[in-house]
Amino acid sequence: MPKVGKRFKAASEKVDSEKYYDIKEAVALVKETATAKFDETIEANVRLGVDPRHADQQVRATVIMPHGTGKSHKILVFARGEKEKEALDAGAEYAGLDELATKIQGGWMDFDVVVATPDTMAIVGKLGKVLGPRGLMPNPKTGTVTQDVAKAIEEIKAGKIEFRVDKGGILHVGFAKASFDSDKIEENFKVFMEAVVKVKPSSAKGVYLKNITIKSTMGPGIKIDPSVIAK
């Protein structure tokens, strides 16, 4: 049995593991239990009533957090010519094509988000085995394959996040920082959950939001009553 540290134990004692909290209570608790020496990320874990094995029950989308996520992203853009310049002018850390692709194939991964123009995808597609498992492969559905690279960069810098259900039917998303004011954490959470509800697959039957938990990086899980979220 893994050893539980004193800090985590003390934080866990503040949370009733059997109780479902309303959003305000949960946010207050998640801030109170974020006692690490760094600014912890506030994460949401949502178990959905979907079967991801079926293509028509996949849940994947993006949403812009109204108060950002508190995380800075290094953005890499695959583009040529004027679009490469546009990307750098818009704030991308890296932009180009062949040289970047070669570096990635060699193991370089000093970036957090990848954007690509459609005309580069023949080359970018060859990096699928490297980028795909890390969730970095550009995709038109999430706005990361686009001609408007400046807009894509602006949205990412502003706090755009992608969520995608895993094989177990669970969404895992970091949506705020513990240093945020409670009202900003709450608003970010509500916007995220509205986006999750909006993309409910029409083929999903029964209860869609089965379980919702928020926690800080090093803190205990705090259950939120799914009934307080609009279905």
DACORHU-V187013 format. One record per residue. N is the residue number from 1. RES is the residue in one letter. OMEGA is omega in degrees with one decimal (* if undefined). Layout:
N;RES;OMEGA
N;RES;OMEGA
This chain:
1;M;-176.9
2;P;179.7
3;K;179.9
4;V;-179.1
5;G;-178.6
6;K;-178.8
7;R;179.8
8;F;179.6
9;K;179.5
10;A;179.0
11;A;-178.7
12;S;-179.0
13;E;178.5
14;K;-175.5
15;V;174.7
16;D;-175.3
17;S;-179.4
18;E;-173.8
19;K;171.8
20;Y;-175.7
21;Y;170.2
22;D;-170.7
23;I;-178.1
24;K;178.4
25;E;-177.6
26;A;-179.9
27;V;178.1
28;A;-179.5
29;L;-177.4
30;V;175.9
31;K;-178.6
32;E;-176.9
33;T;176.2
34;A;-172.2
35;T;178.2
36;A;-177.4
37;K;176.5
38;F;-179.1
39;D;-174.0
40;E;173.1
41;T;173.9
42;I;-174.4
43;E;172.7
44;A;174.5
45;N;-174.1
46;V;176.9
47;R;-175.5
48;L;176.1
49;G;178.2
50;V;175.3
51;D;-175.1
52;P;177.3
53;R;179.1
54;H;-176.9
55;A;-177.8
56;D;176.0
57;Q;173.6
58;Q;176.8
59;V;-178.2
60;R;179.9
61;A;175.4
62;T;176.8
63;V;178.5
64;I;177.9
65;M;-176.0
66;P;-179.8
67;H;-178.1
68;G;179.8
69;T;-177.5
70;G;-178.9
71;K;175.8
72;S;-177.0
73;H;169.4
74;K;-174.6
75;I;175.0
76;L;-179.9
77;V;172.5
78;F;-177.5
79;A;178.3
80;R;169.2
81;G;-176.6
82;E;-179.8
83;K;175.7
84;E;178.8
85;K;179.2
86;E;-178.8
87;A;-179.4
88;L;178.5
89;D;-178.2
90;A;175.9
91;G;176.7
92;A;178.5
93;E;-178.8
94;Y;175.2
95;A;-178.3
96;G;-178.7
97;L;-171.0
98;D;-178.0
99;E;179.0
100;L;179.4
101;A;178.9
102;T;179.1
103;K;-180.0
104;I;177.5
105;Q;178.9
106;G;175.6
107;G;179.9
108;W;-177.4
109;M;-176.1
110;D;178.7
111;F;-175.5
112;D;-176.8
113;V;178.3
114;V;175.4
115;V;179.7
116;A;171.4
117;T;-176.0
118;P;-176.0
119;D;179.5
120;T;-171.0
121;M;176.3
122;A;177.7
123;I;-179.1
124;V;-179.3
125;G;179.8
126;K;179.2
127;L;-176.1
128;G;-177.8
129;K;178.9
130;V;-176.2
131;L;-176.0
132;G;-178.6
133;P;-180.0
134;R;-179.8
135;G;-175.0
136;L;-176.5
137;M;178.5
138;P;-176.7
139;N;179.3
140;P;-177.5
141;K;-179.5
142;T;176.2
143;G;-179.6
144;T;165.8
145;V;-171.1
146;T;172.4
147;Q;-177.9
148;D;-175.4
149;V;-179.8
150;A;178.9
151;K;179.9
152;A;179.8
153;I;179.7
154;E;-179.0
155;E;179.6
156;I;178.8
157;K;-178.1
158;A;178.2
159;G;177.0
160;K;177.6
161;I;175.6
162;E;173.0
163;F;-177.4
164;R;-178.3
165;V;178.9
166;D;-176.3
167;K;-180.0
168;G;179.8
169;G;-176.4
170;I;173.1
171;L;176.3
172;H;-176.2
173;V;169.4
174;G;-171.2
175;F;-179.9
176;A;174.7
177;K;-178.3
178;A;-179.6
179;S;179.1
180;F;171.0
181;D;-177.3
182;S;-177.2
183;D;178.5
184;K;175.7
185;I;-178.4
186;E;-178.6
187;E;176.5
188;N;-179.2
189;F;-178.7
190;K;179.1
191;V;177.1
192;F;-177.8
193;M;175.9
194;E;178.9
195;A;179.0
196;V;-179.9
197;V;-177.4
198;K;-176.6
199;V;176.5
200;K;179.5
201;P;-179.8
202;S;-179.2
203;S;-179.8
204;A;-177.8
205;K;177.3
206;G;-177.6
207;V;-178.7
208;Y;178.5
209;L;-175.0
210;K;-176.9
211;N;-179.6
212;I;178.9
213;T;170.6
214;I;-179.4
215;K;170.3
216;S;-176.3
217;T;-175.2
218;M;-175.1
219;G;179.7
220;P;177.4
221;G;179.3
222;I;-175.5
223;K;177.1
224;I;-179.8
225;D;-179.1
226;P;-177.2
227;S;179.2
228;V;177.1
229;I;180.0
230;A;178.6
231;K;*
